[in-house]
């Protein structure tokens, strides 16, 4: 589909899910991409840490893609660029802090020379084909969170990115109510809006208030304190630097991603008054009540600093009477991993405080009162919810309609919508799948490799090798197995499976080799089913002498 004299919208990620945000706007034969993020692996994808959007639709129209505009530097908005940007071969546009994070990622992949990265001043607009783009600062948990005002011949779109309202932001500024009202005064066709916290009846809260809560919790602690938060939450890092000074503690930072955020923030003019940090050895020799550790791993990531500290495999140590503060929101799906770390800490006598016990975290996404304010200022003709599961997006549509927004679009990844003229109207369907990063290889998320891995993880795997000469068995079949629940009966099972394979050779040995292979496979699998009630994956090797 090539956009004609119209304005189209298509999400290839982030609609129907939280994370992996990719949005396309089409106008007068050209496409504009806003954000290109990742999401993270789950038990549904064994062995996978990173999940990428499938950009097949726009790859087939790559000559019509003008560029990628990035709203801010969170992984679910920029994380796919190191893996996909070089192949797309189009310019990237980002404000200085976001560009600094992207540049580091491109350098790590060795593709910085292959990707054009344009640093855009937040002050002025720039043009890409039929699109005129203006960054509009909004508060978030990372510096330079921005909405994107997209002006086209068919109307203006206000694409919020991730945002919140904060009267006392720790880093950077945000557009005022008067500035946002002025945008609405000129007319806005569609508000494309973050839906993450639509069920929250209260405003997300101010980072300034978090400082007070952390001061109270950390000021009362008698031992070492470790605070874990999202590495990209530079506003929280600023707050923790202030809290360390408030409570008379030296600051120690543990985690590569934290080091990267600190470096880029300082290079771009943020965190200038952040206190000097101490190294691990120094932190461990200081009095326990004089150290504040900031560490990655609050979502239970097994290779992050907090997990290694909890397990005792990190140079930083926690002992009985120390305190770990989870200054972050628990992302759905991470409950088991987080609980495992908490249990390990509790077993060592370490105290734990979360946002359920003290005011130590605020979200970077808008609650209902903030959404209501945005509708009042922007006054769109259409609300188009994104960045949420289906239930979040549908609820935002209902909420916006109840507050007087005239029309709403309930869409999911892959649906092509005409916003103007004569819209909104669904006009097409695009492929919108997932890819996985498996080691250094990008694969379909539901392709052969991952499906085989799922089956093996559920059922186990058996290898059966038989040697034959002129259709007769030579020696005993060899059986090897992994993940098959035979435990104490392992040797007996191997013997029975070998006998089943041998019997299959007697019956089918003089026939077609593939028929023999299938007969052995089925015979061994039936033996496994008799023993275990499961049907393992059976691989058969036939050696003809």
NORHUCOR-V106825 format. One record per residue. N is the residue number from 1. RES is the residue in three letters. OMEGA is omega in whole degrees, -180 to 180 (none if undefined). Layout:
# NORHUCOR-V106825
n={N	N}
res={RES	RES}
omega={OMEGA	OMEGA}
This chain:
# NORHUCOR-V106825
n={1	2	3	4	5	6	7	8	9	10	11	12	13	14	15	16	17	18	19	20	21	22	23	24	25	26	27	28	29	30	31	32	33	34	35	36	37	38	39	40	41	42	43	44	45	46	47	48	49	50	51	52	53	54	55	56	57	58	59	60	61	62	63	64	65	66	67	68	69	70	71	72	73	74	75	76	77	78	79	80	81	82	83	84	85	86	87	88	89	90	91	92	93	94	95	96	97	98	99	100	101	102	103	104	105	106	107	108	109	110	111	112	113	114	115	116	117	118	119	120	121	122	123	124	125	126	127	128	129	130	131	132	133	134	135	136	137	138	139	140	141	142	143	144	145	146	147	148	149	150	151	152	153	154	155	156	157	158	159	160	161	162	163	164	165	166	167	168	169	170	171	172	173	174	175	176	177	178	179	180	181	182	183	184	185	186	187	188	189	190	191	192	193	194	195	196	197	198	199	200	201	202	203	204	205	206	207	208	209	210	211	212	213	214	215	216	217	218	219	220	221	222	223	224	225	226	227	228	229	230	231	232	233	234	235	236	237	238	239	240	241	242	243	244	245	246	247	248	249	250	251	252	253	254	255	256	257	258	259	260	261	262	263	264	265	266	267	268	269	270	271	272	273	274	275	276	277	278	279	280	281	282	283	284	285	286	287	288	289	290	291	292	293	294	295	296	297	298	299	300	301	302	303	304	305	306	307	308	309	310	311	312	313	314	315	316	317	318	319	320	321	322	323	324	325	326	327	328	329	330	331	332	333	334	335	336	337	338	339	340	341	342	343	344	345	346	347	348	349	350	351	352	353	354	355	356	357	358	359	360	361	362	363	364	365	366	367	368	369	370	371	372	373	374	375	376	377	378	379	380	381	382	383	384	385	386	387	388	389	390	391	392	393	394	395	396	397	398	399	400	401	402	403	404	405	406	407	408	409	410	411	412	413	414	415	416	417	418	419	420	421	422	423	424	425	426	427	428	429	430	431	432	433	434	435	436	437	438	439	440	441	442	443	444	445	446	447	448	449	450	451	452	453	454	455	456	457	458	459	460	461	462	463	464	465	466	467	468	469	470	471	472	473	474	475	476	477	478	479	480	481	482	483	484	485	486	487	488	489	490	491	492	493	494	495	496	497	498	499	500	501	502	503	504	505	506	507	508	509	510	511	512	513	514	515	516	517	518	519	520	521	522	523	524	525	526	527	528	529	530	531	532	533	534	535	536	537	538	539	540	541	542	543	544	545}
res={UNK	UNK	UNK	UNK	UNK	UNK	UNK	UNK	UNK	UNK	UNK	UNK	UNK	UNK	UNK	UNK	UNK	UNK	UNK	UNK	UNK	UNK	UNK	UNK	UNK	UNK	UNK	UNK	UNK	UNK	UNK	UNK	UNK	UNK	UNK	UNK	UNK	UNK	UNK	UNK	UNK	UNK	UNK	UNK	UNK	UNK	UNK	UNK	UNK	UNK	UNK	UNK	UNK	UNK	UNK	UNK	UNK	UNK	UNK	UNK	UNK	UNK	UNK	UNK	UNK	UNK	UNK	UNK	UNK	UNK	UNK	UNK	UNK	UNK	UNK	UNK	UNK	UNK	UNK	UNK	UNK	UNK	UNK	UNK	UNK	UNK	UNK	UNK	UNK	UNK	UNK	UNK	UNK	UNK	UNK	UNK	UNK	UNK	UNK	UNK	UNK	UNK	UNK	UNK	UNK	UNK	UNK	UNK	UNK	UNK	UNK	UNK	UNK	UNK	UNK	UNK	UNK	UNK	UNK	UNK	UNK	UNK	UNK	UNK	UNK	UNK	UNK	UNK	UNK	UNK	UNK	UNK	UNK	UNK	UNK	UNK	UNK	UNK	UNK	UNK	UNK	UNK	UNK	UNK	UNK	UNK	UNK	UNK	UNK	UNK	UNK	UNK	UNK	UNK	UNK	UNK	UNK	UNK	UNK	UNK	UNK	UNK	UNK	UNK	UNK	UNK	UNK	UNK	UNK	UNK	UNK	UNK	UNK	UNK	UNK	UNK	UNK	UNK	UNK	UNK	UNK	UNK	UNK	UNK	UNK	UNK	UNK	UNK	UNK	UNK	UNK	UNK	UNK	UNK	UNK	UNK	UNK	UNK	UNK	UNK	UNK	UNK	UNK	UNK	UNK	UNK	UNK	UNK	UNK	UNK	UNK	UNK	UNK	UNK	UNK	UNK	UNK	UNK	UNK	UNK	UNK	UNK	UNK	UNK	UNK	UNK	UNK	UNK	UNK	UNK	UNK	UNK	UNK	UNK	UNK	UNK	UNK	UNK	UNK	UNK	UNK	UNK	UNK	UNK	UNK	UNK	UNK	UNK	UNK	UNK	UNK	UNK	UNK	UNK	UNK	UNK	UNK	UNK	UNK	UNK	UNK	UNK	UNK	UNK	UNK	UNK	UNK	UNK	UNK	UNK	UNK	UNK	UNK	UNK	UNK	UNK	UNK	UNK	UNK	UNK	UNK	UNK	UNK	UNK	UNK	UNK	UNK	UNK	UNK	UNK	UNK	UNK	UNK	UNK	UNK	UNK	UNK	UNK	UNK	UNK	UNK	UNK	UNK	UNK	UNK	UNK	UNK	UNK	UNK	UNK	UNK	UNK	UNK	UNK	UNK	UNK	UNK	UNK	UNK	UNK	UNK	UNK	UNK	UNK	UNK	UNK	UNK	UNK	UNK	UNK	UNK	UNK	UNK	UNK	UNK	UNK	UNK	UNK	UNK	UNK	UNK	UNK	UNK	UNK	UNK	UNK	UNK	UNK	UNK	UNK	UNK	UNK	UNK	UNK	UNK	UNK	UNK	UNK	UNK	UNK	UNK	UNK	UNK	UNK	UNK	UNK	UNK	UNK	UNK	UNK	UNK	UNK	UNK	UNK	UNK	UNK	UNK	UNK	UNK	UNK	UNK	UNK	UNK	UNK	UNK	UNK	UNK	UNK	UNK	UNK	UNK	UNK	UNK	UNK	UNK	UNK	UNK	UNK	UNK	UNK	UNK	UNK	UNK	UNK	UNK	UNK	UNK	UNK	UNK	UNK	UNK	UNK	UNK	UNK	UNK	UNK	UNK	UNK	UNK	UNK	UNK	UNK	UNK	UNK	UNK	UNK	UNK	UNK	UNK	UNK	UNK	UNK	UNK	UNK	UNK	UNK	UNK	UNK	UNK	UNK	UNK	UNK	UNK	UNK	UNK	UNK	UNK	UNK	UNK	UNK	UNK	UNK	UNK	UNK	UNK	UNK	UNK	UNK	UNK	UNK	UNK	UNK	UNK	UNK	UNK	UNK	UNK	UNK	UNK	UNK	UNK	UNK	UNK	UNK	UNK	UNK	UNK	UNK	UNK	UNK	UNK	UNK	UNK	UNK	UNK	UNK	UNK	UNK	UNK	UNK	UNK	UNK	UNK	UNK	UNK	UNK	UNK	UNK	UNK	UNK	UNK	UNK	UNK	UNK	UNK	UNK	UNK	UNK	UNK	UNK	UNK	UNK	UNK	UNK	UNK	UNK	UNK	UNK	UNK	UNK	UNK	UNK	UNK	UNK	UNK	UNK	UNK	UNK	UNK	UNK	UNK	UNK	UNK	UNK	UNK	UNK	UNK	UNK	UNK	UNK	UNK	UNK	UNK	UNK	UNK}
omega={175	-179	180	180	-171	176	-178	174	178	173	173	177	176	177	-171	179	174	-176	174	-174	175	-180	-180	172	-180	180	173	175	-175	179	175	178	173	179	-179	-170	178	162	-172	-175	180	178	176	-178	-175	177	-175	176	-172	177	-175	174	174	-175	-177	-177	-176	176	178	180	-169	179	-179	179	-175	-178	179	178	-177	-177	179	-166	177	-175	-179	176	179	-168	-179	-174	-180	-176	-172	-171	-178	179	178	174	179	-179	173	180	-178	174	-167	-178	179	179	178	177	180	-179	178	179	180	179	178	179	-180	-177	-176	180	-176	-175	177	-179	-178	178	-173	174	179	-171	-167	178	172	-173	170	-178	-178	-176	171	-168	177	174	180	-175	173	179	175	-177	-180	178	175	165	-174	159	177	173	-177	180	-179	176	-175	178	-177	178	175	-177	-166	-165	175	-175	172	171	-178	179	-179	-179	-179	-178	173	179	179	179	180	176	-180	180	178	176	179	175	178	-179	-179	177	178	179	-174	171	178	-157	173	-177	-166	-173	-174	180	180	-177	-178	174	-173	178	-174	176	178	179	178	179	-180	180	179	176	-178	-176	-175	178	-179	-176	-178	-177	175	176	172	175	176	-179	176	-179	-176	-178	-178	176	178	176	176	179	-178	173	178	180	178	178	180	-173	177	-179	172	-175	177	-176	-178	178	-178	-178	175	178	-179	180	179	-178	-178	180	-180	180	-176	171	178	176	-179	-179	179	-176	175	-179	176	-180	-175	-177	180	-180	-177	179	-179	173	-172	-178	180	-177	172	-180	171	-173	172	172	-178	177	175	-178	-172	-177	-179	-173	-175	-180	180	177	-180	-178	179	-178	-179	178	176	-177	171	-180	-177	-179	174	-173	171	-179	177	-178	-178	177	177	-179	178	-178	-179	-173	-176	-179	179	179	179	179	179	179	178	178	-179	180	178	179	180	178	-177	174	177	-179	175	-176	-178	-179	-174	179	168	-179	173	-176	-171	167	-174	179	179	176	-180	178	-179	177	-177	-178	-172	178	-178	171	-176	169	179	-179	173	175	177	170	-176	-178	177	-175	178	179	178	176	180	-178	-179	179	-179	-179	171	173	-170	-173	-179	176	172	-176	173	-179	175	-179	179	-178	170	178	180	-8	175	179	2	-180	175	-172	-180	-180	179	173	-178	-178	-179	170	177	173	-177	-170	177	-174	174	-175	171	-177	179	179	-174	-175	-177	177	176	-179	177	-178	179	-179	179	-167	-174	-175	178	171	178	179	177	176	-178	171	-179	175	-179	-178	173	180	-179	173	178	-177	173	-176	177	174	177	-169	177	174	-174	-179	-173	-177	178	180	180	179	-179	178	177	178	178	178	179	179	178	179	179	-177	-171	-170	-177	-179	179	-175	180	175	177	-180	-179	179	178	-180	-178	-179	180	-180	177	177	178	-179	178	-178	-165	-173	179	180	-177	171	-178	175	-175	174	179	-180	179	-179	none}
